[in-house]
Amino acid sequence: MEETTETFREQFFRTDMIISKGQGNYEALSQQKGPIFFLLITKCRVIAEETGSSMRDILLIEQQ
């Protein structure tokens, strides 16, 4: 998040809902607070363990 612009951060933190697609976005944003919905396919064991899923599962995770 520190590599984004001030304008982006302002919009990101004031929005009502963010839909984030892909495991890479989950890895980058999973520590952020906010109304984020992650849509991803589990592609590595680390993420599978972190999310309590199996490899190749399709996930929708709500981050509040």
MODELLER restraints for C-alpha pairs under 7 A, 6 or more apart:
rsr = mdl.restraints
at = mdl.atoms
rsr.add(forms.Gaussian(group=physical.xy_distance, feature=features.Distance(at['CA:16:A'], at['CA:35:A']), mean=6.63, stdev=0.5))
rsr.add(forms.Gaussian(group=physical.xy_distance, feature=features.Distance(at['CA:17:A'], at['CA:35:A']), mean=5.04, stdev=0.5))
rsr.add(forms.Gaussian(group=physical.xy_distance, feature=features.Distance(at['CA:17:A'], at['CA:36:A']), mean=6.00, stdev=0.5))
rsr.add(forms.Gaussian(group=physical.xy_distance, feature=features.Distance(at['CA:18:A'], at['CA:35:A']), mean=6.17, stdev=0.5))
rsr.add(forms.Gaussian(group=physical.xy_distance, feature=features.Distance(at['CA:18:A'], at['CA:36:A']), mean=4.66, stdev=0.5))
rsr.add(forms.Gaussian(group=physical.xy_distance, feature=features.Distance(at['CA:18:A'], at['CA:37:A']), mean=6.09, stdev=0.5))
rsr.add(forms.Gaussian(group=physical.xy_distance, feature=features.Distance(at['CA:19:A'], at['CA:36:A']), mean=5.93, stdev=0.5))
rsr.add(forms.Gaussian(group=physical.xy_distance, feature=features.Distance(at['CA:19:A'], at['CA:37:A']), mean=4.86, stdev=0.5))
rsr.add(forms.Gaussian(group=physical.xy_distance, feature=features.Distance(at['CA:19:A'], at['CA:38:A']), mean=6.09, stdev=0.5))
rsr.add(forms.Gaussian(group=physical.xy_distance, feature=features.Distance(at['CA:20:A'], at['CA:36:A']), mean=6.89, stdev=0.5))
rsr.add(forms.Gaussian(group=physical.xy_distance, feature=features.Distance(at['CA:20:A'], at['CA:37:A']), mean=5.97, stdev=0.5))
rsr.add(forms.Gaussian(group=physical.xy_distance, feature=features.Distance(at['CA:20:A'], at['CA:38:A']), mean=4.77, stdev=0.5))
rsr.add(forms.Gaussian(group=physical.xy_distance, feature=features.Distance(at['CA:20:A'], at['CA:39:A']), mean=6.18, stdev=0.5))
rsr.add(forms.Gaussian(group=physical.xy_distance, feature=features.Distance(at['CA:21:A'], at['CA:38:A']), mean=5.86, stdev=0.5))
rsr.add(forms.Gaussian(group=physical.xy_distance, feature=features.Distance(at['CA:21:A'], at['CA:39:A']), mean=4.81, stdev=0.5))
rsr.add(forms.Gaussian(group=physical.xy_distance, feature=features.Distance(at['CA:21:A'], at['CA:40:A']), mean=5.85, stdev=0.5))
rsr.add(forms.Gaussian(group=physical.xy_distance, feature=features.Distance(at['CA:22:A'], at['CA:39:A']), mean=6.13, stdev=0.5))
rsr.add(forms.Gaussian(group=physical.xy_distance, feature=features.Distance(at['CA:22:A'], at['CA:40:A']), mean=4.54, stdev=0.5))
rsr.add(forms.Gaussian(group=physical.xy_distance, feature=features.Distance(at['CA:22:A'], at['CA:41:A']), mean=6.94, stdev=0.5))
rsr.add(forms.Gaussian(group=physical.xy_distance, feature=features.Distance(at['CA:23:A'], at['CA:40:A']), mean=5.31, stdev=0.5))
rsr.add(forms.Gaussian(group=physical.xy_distance, feature=features.Distance(at['CA:23:A'], at['CA:41:A']), mean=6.58, stdev=0.5))
rsr.add(forms.Gaussian(group=physical.xy_distance, feature=features.Distance(at['CA:23:A'], at['CA:42:A']), mean=6.86, stdev=0.5))
rsr.add(forms.Gaussian(group=physical.xy_distance, feature=features.Distance(at['CA:26:A'], at['CA:38:A']), mean=6.28, stdev=0.5))
rsr.add(forms.Gaussian(group=physical.xy_distance, feature=features.Distance(at['CA:33:A'], at['CA:63:A']), mean=6.94, stdev=0.5))
rsr.add(forms.Gaussian(group=physical.xy_distance, feature=features.Distance(at['CA:33:A'], at['CA:64:A']), mean=5.86, stdev=0.5))
rsr.add(forms.Gaussian(group=physical.xy_distance, feature=features.Distance(at['CA:34:A'], at['CA:63:A']), mean=6.51, stdev=0.5))
rsr.add(forms.Gaussian(group=physical.xy_distance, feature=features.Distance(at['CA:34:A'], at['CA:64:A']), mean=4.94, stdev=0.5))
rsr.add(forms.Gaussian(group=physical.xy_distance, feature=features.Distance(at['CA:35:A'], at['CA:63:A']), mean=5.94, stdev=0.5))
rsr.add(forms.Gaussian(group=physical.xy_distance, feature=features.Distance(at['CA:35:A'], at['CA:64:A']), mean=5.06, stdev=0.5))
rsr.add(forms.Gaussian(group=physical.xy_distance, feature=features.Distance(at['CA:36:A'], at['CA:62:A']), mean=5.96, stdev=0.5))
rsr.add(forms.Gaussian(group=physical.xy_distance, feature=features.Distance(at['CA:36:A'], at['CA:63:A']), mean=5.05, stdev=0.5))
rsr.add(forms.Gaussian(group=physical.xy_distance, feature=features.Distance(at['CA:36:A'], at['CA:64:A']), mean=6.65, stdev=0.5))
rsr.add(forms.Gaussian(group=physical.xy_distance, feature=features.Distance(at['CA:37:A'], at['CA:60:A']), mean=6.65, stdev=0.5))
rsr.add(forms.Gaussian(group=physical.xy_distance, feature=features.Distance(at['CA:37:A'], at['CA:61:A']), mean=5.57, stdev=0.5))
rsr.add(forms.Gaussian(group=physical.xy_distance, feature=features.Distance(at['CA:37:A'], at['CA:62:A']), mean=4.59, stdev=0.5))
rsr.add(forms.Gaussian(group=physical.xy_distance, feature=features.Distance(at['CA:37:A'], at['CA:63:A']), mean=6.13, stdev=0.5))
rsr.add(forms.Gaussian(group=physical.xy_distance, feature=features.Distance(at['CA:38:A'], at['CA:60:A']), mean=5.49, stdev=0.5))
rsr.add(forms.Gaussian(group=physical.xy_distance, feature=features.Distance(at['CA:38:A'], at['CA:61:A']), mean=5.03, stdev=0.5))
rsr.add(forms.Gaussian(group=physical.xy_distance, feature=features.Distance(at['CA:38:A'], at['CA:62:A']), mean=6.47, stdev=0.5))
rsr.add(forms.Gaussian(group=physical.xy_distance, feature=features.Distance(at['CA:39:A'], at['CA:59:A']), mean=5.68, stdev=0.5))
rsr.add(forms.Gaussian(group=physical.xy_distance, feature=features.Distance(at['CA:39:A'], at['CA:60:A']), mean=4.67, stdev=0.5))
rsr.add(forms.Gaussian(group=physical.xy_distance, feature=features.Distance(at['CA:39:A'], at['CA:61:A']), mean=6.69, stdev=0.5))
rsr.add(forms.Gaussian(group=physical.xy_distance, feature=features.Distance(at['CA:40:A'], at['CA:58:A']), mean=5.83, stdev=0.5))
rsr.add(forms.Gaussian(group=physical.xy_distance, feature=features.Distance(at['CA:40:A'], at['CA:59:A']), mean=5.35, stdev=0.5))
rsr.add(forms.Gaussian(group=physical.xy_distance, feature=features.Distance(at['CA:40:A'], at['CA:60:A']), mean=6.78, stdev=0.5))
rsr.add(forms.Gaussian(group=physical.xy_distance, feature=features.Distance(at['CA:41:A'], at['CA:56:A']), mean=5.52, stdev=0.5))
rsr.add(forms.Gaussian(group=physical.xy_distance, feature=features.Distance(at['CA:41:A'], at['CA:57:A']), mean=5.49, stdev=0.5))
rsr.add(forms.Gaussian(group=physical.xy_distance, feature=features.Distance(at['CA:41:A'], at['CA:58:A']), mean=4.48, stdev=0.5))
rsr.add(forms.Gaussian(group=physical.xy_distance, feature=features.Distance(at['CA:41:A'], at['CA:59:A']), mean=6.09, stdev=0.5))
rsr.add(forms.Gaussian(group=physical.xy_distance, feature=features.Distance(at['CA:42:A'], at['CA:48:A']), mean=5.91, stdev=0.5))
rsr.add(forms.Gaussian(group=physical.xy_distance, feature=features.Distance(at['CA:42:A'], at['CA:54:A']), mean=6.98, stdev=0.5))
rsr.add(forms.Gaussian(group=physical.xy_distance, feature=features.Distance(at['CA:42:A'], at['CA:55:A']), mean=5.23, stdev=0.5))
rsr.add(forms.Gaussian(group=physical.xy_distance, feature=features.Distance(at['CA:42:A'], at['CA:56:A']), mean=4.88, stdev=0.5))
rsr.add(forms.Gaussian(group=physical.xy_distance, feature=features.Distance(at['CA:42:A'], at['CA:57:A']), mean=5.42, stdev=0.5))
rsr.add(forms.Gaussian(group=physical.xy_distance, feature=features.Distance(at['CA:42:A'], at['CA:58:A']), mean=6.60, stdev=0.5))
rsr.add(forms.Gaussian(group=physical.xy_distance, feature=features.Distance(at['CA:43:A'], at['CA:55:A']), mean=5.79, stdev=0.5))
rsr.add(forms.Gaussian(group=physical.xy_distance, feature=features.Distance(at['CA:43:A'], at['CA:56:A']), mean=5.82, stdev=0.5))
rsr.add(forms.Gaussian(group=physical.xy_distance, feature=features.Distance(at['CA:44:A'], at['CA:55:A']), mean=6.54, stdev=0.5))
rsr.add(forms.Gaussian(group=physical.xy_distance, feature=features.Distance(at['CA:45:A'], at['CA:55:A']), mean=6.78, stdev=0.5))
rsr.add(forms.Gaussian(group=physical.xy_distance, feature=features.Distance(at['CA:48:A'], at['CA:54:A']), mean=5.42, stdev=0.5))
rsr.add(forms.Gaussian(group=physical.xy_distance, feature=features.Distance(at['CA:48:A'], at['CA:55:A']), mean=6.14, stdev=0.5))
